[in-house]
């Protein structure tokens, strides 16, 4: 097969969508090197990184880059125009991974990765620009895509509820997996934690933004401390997102600014150390398409307290404690309970490692390649008014 694959978000500073595309294409090249892979450094104009693929090069036999655009407007013109298939050499499949969706793919089978509808659930979770861009891409996919790859059962259900006209048998669930290949890696202690003992801190990983629910988490942590909980610091590991400019003020009002460590964006090695050495990994997100920090923490044995919302229970299975993300008192009490029960905490760590082994990139890549074969052997989807 000739596979065209969007890698536009896989550069430095990539987040969940970028890790999905990066790890998936590497796994496909590894298990099926006989195919021809055309990797697209720019794909549409919603997400645009002029330094791709310089920041994250791929090299393998039968692998090359598609067109690289240095300006957003030229990328928009190329991907929105007629004759895209011909310009790309008529790939068998073209796979979008960054929310943007072309609508004029004439002969190639167009595959679209759907992550989640979080941008449409609550306007306070994101900016207007991001919300409109995401919605436009998802809406266009419902018109133009031949197949949808959903990253969880919850995401599949959400897509079909939003677009009931889309044929359900053309929406496949293919799970993401951890970005980390070596589960034995020890990691590297972040400088911000040089005085914090191993096993002596709570951890929460994710961009600091409303959907990740750090506001309620720090309120729960303040109650935990006020109720006599062990004085372990709370480490928030992740870059600053949108709509959280007053977060430091929020910490000060709670009187816990000295107990909360904000590391900012951390390297992979530092993140591994944090997962390995936390007392527990706390993930209270209000909505997820998958919940990668839960899986990655489990891979390194992090005992986990996480949310009951959306897709996360699929990831956590029976290996975590699940709490309603809006139940601040419930989170505080669960932290108090786990801090006082070391044996239960250790048992969760063992269960976490076992649960994480259920997710494997090569298995997911094999499922995606099988979907490509089915798509190529099937007629393009006929869209009726």
C-alpha positions as CSV (number, residue, x, y, z in Angstrom):
1,X,0.0,0.0,0.0
2,X,0.9,3.6,-0.5
3,X,0.0,5.3,2.8
4,X,-0.2,9.0,3.3
5,X,0.0,10.0,6.9
6,X,-0.3,13.4,8.7
7,X,2.6,14.0,11.1
8,X,2.1,17.8,11.4
9,X,1.8,17.7,15.2
10,X,4.8,15.4,16.0
11,X,7.4,18.1,16.5
12,X,9.0,19.3,19.7
13,X,6.4,20.1,22.4
14,X,3.9,17.6,21.0
15,X,0.9,16.7,23.1
16,X,-1.6,13.8,22.9
17,X,-2.5,14.1,19.2
18,X,1.1,14.4,18.2
19,X,2.2,11.4,20.3
20,X,-0.6,9.4,18.7
21,X,0.6,10.1,15.2
22,X,4.3,9.8,16.0
23,X,4.1,6.5,17.8
24,X,1.6,5.0,15.4
25,X,3.6,5.7,12.2
26,X,6.8,4.4,13.9
27,X,5.0,1.2,14.8
28,X,3.6,0.8,11.3
29,X,7.0,1.3,9.7
30,X,8.5,-1.2,12.1
31,X,5.9,-4.0,11.6
32,X,5.2,-3.4,7.9
33,X,8.2,-1.9,6.2
34,X,7.0,-3.3,2.8
35,X,4.5,-0.5,2.4
36,X,5.3,3.0,1.0
37,X,4.9,5.7,3.6
38,X,4.4,9.4,2.6
39,X,4.6,11.6,5.7
40,X,3.0,15.0,5.6
41,X,4.8,17.7,7.7
42,X,1.9,20.1,7.1
43,X,-1.7,19.1,6.8
44,X,-4.2,21.8,6.3
45,X,-4.0,25.1,8.2
46,X,-5.5,24.5,11.6
47,X,-2.2,23.3,13.1
48,X,1.0,24.6,11.5
49,X,4.6,24.1,12.4
50,X,7.1,25.5,10.0
51,X,10.0,23.5,11.5
52,X,8.4,20.1,10.7
53,X,10.0,17.7,9.9
54,X,13.3,19.3,11.0
55,X,12.4,18.9,14.7
56,X,11.4,15.3,14.5
57,X,12.9,13.5,11.4
58,X,11.8,10.0,10.3
59,X,14.1,7.8,8.3
60,X,13.3,4.3,7.0
61,X,13.3,2.4,3.8
62,X,10.2,3.2,1.6
63,X,9.5,6.3,3.7
64,X,9.6,9.9,2.4
65,X,8.1,13.3,3.1
66,X,5.1,14.8,1.3
67,X,4.9,18.5,0.5
68,X,6.3,20.8,3.2
69,X,4.8,24.3,3.3
70,X,6.6,27.3,4.8
71,X,3.5,29.5,5.0
72,X,0.1,28.7,6.5
73,X,-1.7,30.2,3.5
74,X,0.1,27.9,1.0
75,X,-0.7,24.9,3.1
76,X,-4.4,25.9,3.2
77,X,-4.4,26.4,-0.6
78,X,-2.8,23.1,-1.3
79,X,-4.9,20.9,1.0
80,X,-8.2,22.7,0.1
81,X,-7.7,22.6,-3.6
82,X,-8.8,20.2,-6.3
83,X,-6.4,17.4,-7.4
84,X,-4.9,16.7,-4.0
85,X,-4.7,13.0,-4.8
86,X,-2.8,13.6,-8.0
87,X,-0.4,16.1,-6.4
88,X,0.4,13.5,-3.7
89,X,0.9,10.6,-6.2
90,X,-2.4,8.9,-5.6
91,X,-1.8,7.3,-2.2
92,X,-4.1,4.4,-1.4
93,X,-5.1,6.1,1.9
94,X,-4.7,9.6,3.3
95,X,-4.9,9.8,7.1
96,X,-5.5,13.0,9.1
97,X,-4.4,13.2,12.7
98,X,-4.6,16.9,13.7
99,X,-8.4,17.7,13.6
100,X,-8.2,19.3,10.2
101,X,-10.2,17.6,7.4
102,X,-9.9,18.0,3.6
103,X,-13.1,17.6,1.6
104,X,-11.8,17.0,-1.9
105,X,-10.1,13.7,-1.7
106,X,-11.3,12.2,-5.0
107,X,-9.9,8.7,-5.1
108,X,-7.7,7.9,-2.1
109,X,-9.5,6.5,1.0
110,X,-9.7,9.3,3.5
111,X,-9.2,8.2,7.2
112,X,-9.8,10.7,10.0
113,X,-8.6,10.3,13.6
114,X,-11.2,11.5,16.0
115,X,-10.0,12.3,19.5
116,X,-12.9,13.9,21.4
117,X,-15.6,16.5,21.5
118,X,-14.3,18.2,24.6
119,X,-14.1,21.6,22.8
120,X,-17.9,21.5,22.3
121,X,-18.9,20.2,25.8
122,X,-18.1,23.4,27.8
123,X,-17.1,26.8,26.3
124,X,-14.9,27.5,29.3
125,X,-12.5,24.7,28.6
126,X,-10.9,26.3,25.6
127,X,-10.6,29.4,23.4
128,X,-13.0,30.5,20.7
129,X,-10.4,30.1,18.0
130,X,-9.5,26.5,19.1
131,X,-13.2,25.6,19.5
132,X,-14.1,26.8,16.0
133,X,-11.1,25.2,14.4
134,X,-11.8,21.8,16.0
135,X,-15.5,21.8,15.3
136,X,-14.9,22.8,11.7
137,X,-12.5,19.8,11.2
138,X,-14.7,17.3,12.9
139,X,-17.8,18.5,11.0
140,X,-15.9,18.3,7.7
141,X,-14.8,14.8,8.5
142,X,-18.5,13.7,8.9
143,X,-19.0,14.9,5.4
144,X,-15.8,13.7,3.7
145,X,-14.2,10.9,5.6
146,X,-14.4,7.3,4.4
147,X,-13.5,5.9,7.8
148,X,-13.1,7.3,11.3
149,X,-10.5,6.0,13.8
150,X,-11.8,6.8,17.3
151,X,-9.3,6.5,20.2
152,X,-11.8,5.0,22.7
153,X,-15.3,3.5,22.8
154,X,-16.4,6.8,24.6
155,X,-15.1,8.8,21.6
156,X,-16.8,6.5,19.1
157,X,-20.1,6.9,20.9
158,X,-19.7,10.7,21.1
159,X,-19.0,10.9,17.3
160,X,-22.0,8.9,16.3
161,X,-24.2,10.7,18.7
162,X,-23.1,14.0,17.1
163,X,-23.2,12.7,13.5
164,X,-25.9,10.0,13.5
165,X,-25.9,9.9,9.7
166,X,-22.3,8.5,9.7
167,X,-22.3,4.8,9.2
168,X,-21.4,3.1,12.5
169,X,-19.6,0.2,10.8
170,X,-17.1,2.7,9.5
171,X,-16.0,4.0,12.9
172,X,-13.3,1.8,14.4
173,X,-11.8,2.1,17.9
174,X,-8.0,1.8,17.9
175,X,-6.4,2.7,21.2
176,X,-3.4,4.9,21.7
177,X,-0.6,3.5,23.9
178,X,2.2,4.9,26.0
179,X,4.9,7.0,24.3
180,X,7.6,5.2,26.4
181,X,9.1,2.1,24.9
182,X,11.3,1.1,27.8
183,X,9.3,0.3,30.9
184,X,12.5,-0.2,32.9
185,X,13.9,3.3,32.4
186,X,14.7,5.0,35.7
187,X,14.1,8.5,34.5
188,X,15.7,11.7,35.7
189,X,14.8,13.7,38.8
190,X,13.5,17.2,37.8
191,X,15.5,20.0,39.4
192,X,12.3,21.4,41.0
193,X,12.1,18.2,43.2
194,X,15.7,18.0,44.3
195,X,14.6,18.1,48.0
196,X,11.5,16.0,47.7
197,X,12.0,12.4,48.7
198,X,11.0,9.5,46.4
199,X,7.5,8.3,47.2
200,X,6.9,11.6,49.0
201,X,4.7,13.6,46.7
202,X,1.3,13.5,44.9
203,X,1.6,13.9,41.1
204,X,-0.8,15.3,38.5
205,X,0.3,15.4,34.9
206,X,-1.2,17.5,32.2
207,X,-1.4,20.9,30.6
208,X,-2.7,23.4,33.2
209,X,-6.1,24.3,31.7
210,X,-9.8,24.2,32.7
211,X,-10.6,20.8,31.2
212,X,-7.8,19.1,33.2
213,X,-9.6,20.2,36.4
214,X,-6.6,21.4,38.4
215,X,-8.7,24.0,40.1
216,X,-10.8,21.4,41.9
217,X,-7.8,19.2,42.5
218,X,-5.9,21.9,44.4
219,X,-9.1,22.6,46.4
220,X,-9.3,18.9,47.3
221,X,-5.6,19.0,48.2
222,X,-6.2,22.0,50.5
223,X,-8.9,20.1,52.3
224,X,-6.7,17.0,52.5
225,X,-4.0,19.1,54.3
226,X,-6.6,20.8,56.5
227,X,-7.9,17.4,57.5
228,X,-4.4,16.3,58.7
229,X,-3.2,14.5,55.6
230,X,0.5,13.6,55.4
231,X,2.2,16.9,54.3
232,X,3.3,15.6,50.9
233,X,3.6,18.3,48.2
234,X,1.4,18.3,45.2
235,X,3.4,18.3,41.9
236,X,1.7,19.7,38.8
237,X,3.7,18.6,35.8
238,X,2.7,20.2,32.6
239,X,2.9,23.4,30.5
240,X,0.6,26.4,31.0
241,X,-2.5,26.2,28.9
242,X,-5.3,28.7,28.2
243,X,-7.7,30.4,30.5
244,X,-5.7,29.8,33.7
245,X,-3.9,33.1,34.2
246,X,-5.2,33.5,37.7
247,X,-4.2,30.0,38.9
248,X,-1.3,31.2,41.1
249,X,-3.8,33.6,42.8
250,X,-6.1,30.7,43.3
251,X,-3.3,28.8,45.1
252,X,-2.5,31.8,47.3
253,X,-6.2,32.2,48.3
254,X,-6.2,28.5,49.3
255,X,-3.0,29.1,51.3
256,X,-1.2,26.2,49.6
257,X,1.2,28.0,47.2
258,X,4.2,26.7,49.1
259,X,3.0,23.1,49.0
260,X,2.3,23.0,45.2
261,X,5.2,22.5,42.9
262,X,4.6,23.6,39.3
263,X,7.3,22.1,37.1
264,X,6.2,23.4,33.8
265,X,6.8,21.3,30.7
266,X,9.1,18.3,31.6
267,X,11.2,16.1,29.5
268,X,10.3,12.4,28.9
269,X,13.1,11.3,31.3
270,X,11.8,13.7,34.0
271,X,8.2,12.5,33.5
272,X,9.3,8.8,33.9
273,X,11.0,9.7,37.2
274,X,7.9,11.5,38.4
275,X,5.7,8.5,37.6
276,X,8.1,6.1,39.2
277,X,8.5,8.0,42.4
278,X,5.1,9.6,43.2
279,X,3.0,8.4,46.1
280,X,0.1,8.4,43.6
281,X,-0.8,9.8,40.2
282,X,-3.9,12.0,40.4
283,X,-5.8,12.6,37.2
284,X,-9.1,14.4,37.8
285,X,-9.8,15.5,34.2
286,X,-13.4,16.5,33.4
287,X,-13.3,15.0,29.9
288,X,-10.9,12.9,27.8
289,X,-10.8,11.2,24.5
290,X,-8.5,8.6,26.0
291,X,-6.4,9.7,29.1
292,X,-2.8,9.1,28.2
293,X,-1.3,10.2,31.6
294,X,-3.2,7.5,33.3
295,X,-1.8,4.8,31.1
296,X,1.7,6.1,31.1
297,X,1.7,6.4,34.9
298,X,0.5,2.9,35.2
299,X,3.3,1.7,32.9
300,X,5.8,2.8,35.5
301,X,3.8,1.5,38.5
302,X,2.1,4.7,39.7
303,X,-0.8,4.0,42.0
304,X,-3.7,5.9,40.4
305,X,-6.7,8.0,41.5
306,X,-8.6,9.2,38.5
307,X,-11.9,10.3,37.1
308,X,-15.1,8.5,36.3
309,X,-15.6,10.7,33.3
310,X,-15.7,9.9,29.6
311,X,-13.1,7.4,28.4
312,X,-10.8,7.2,31.4
313,X,-12.4,4.2,33.0
314,X,-11.6,2.2,29.8
315,X,-7.9,3.0,30.3
316,X,-7.8,2.5,34.1
317,X,-9.9,-0.7,34.2
318,X,-10.0,-2.2,37.7
319,X,-6.5,-0.9,38.5
320,X,-7.3,2.5,39.8
321,X,-9.6,4.3,42.3
322,X,-12.2,6.2,40.3
323,X,-13.8,9.4,41.7
324,X,-16.3,11.9,40.3
325,X,-14.2,14.8,38.9
326,X,-16.5,17.4,40.4
327,X,-16.6,15.8,43.9
328,X,-13.9,17.9,45.7
329,X,-14.6,16.3,49.1
330,X,-14.5,12.8,47.5
331,X,-11.1,13.5,46.1
332,X,-9.9,14.8,49.5
333,X,-11.2,11.8,51.4
334,X,-9.7,9.4,48.8
335,X,-6.3,11.0,49.2
336,X,-6.6,10.8,53.0
337,X,-7.5,7.1,52.8
338,X,-4.7,6.2,50.4
339,X,-2.1,8.2,52.4
340,X,-3.1,6.2,55.5
341,X,-3.1,2.8,53.8
342,X,0.3,2.1,52.3
343,X,-0.5,-1.6,51.5
344,X,-3.5,-0.6,49.4
345,X,-1.3,2.0,47.6
346,X,1.3,-0.6,46.8
347,X,-1.3,-3.1,45.6
348,X,-2.6,-0.4,43.2
349,X,0.9,0.0,41.8
350,X,1.2,-3.7,41.0
351,X,-2.3,-3.7,39.4
352,X,-1.3,-0.6,37.3
353,X,1.6,-2.3,35.7
354,X,-0.6,-5.3,34.7
355,X,-3.3,-3.0,33.3
356,X,-0.8,-1.0,31.2
357,X,0.4,-4.2,29.4
358,X,-3.0,-4.4,27.7
359,X,-2.1,-1.5,25.5
360,X,0.6,-2.1,22.9
361,X,1.6,0.1,19.9
362,X,2.4,-2.8,17.6
363,X,-1.1,-4.3,18.2
364,X,-2.7,-0.9,17.6
365,X,-0.6,-0.4,14.4
366,X,-1.6,-3.8,13.2
367,X,-5.3,-2.9,13.7
368,X,-4.8,0.3,11.8
369,X,-3.0,-1.4,8.9
370,X,-5.9,-3.9,8.8
371,X,-8.4,-1.0,8.6
372,X,-6.4,0.5,5.7
373,X,-6.7,-2.8,3.8
374,X,-10.4,-3.0,4.4
375,X,-10.8,0.7,3.3
376,X,-8.8,0.1,0.1
377,X,-10.9,-3.0,-0.7
378,X,-14.2,-1.1,-0.1
379,X,-15.8,1.6,-2.2
380,X,-15.4,5.2,-1.1
381,X,-18.3,6.4,1.2
382,X,-21.2,7.8,-0.7
383,X,-22.5,11.0,0.9
384,X,-26.1,11.7,0.3
385,X,-27.9,15.0,1.0
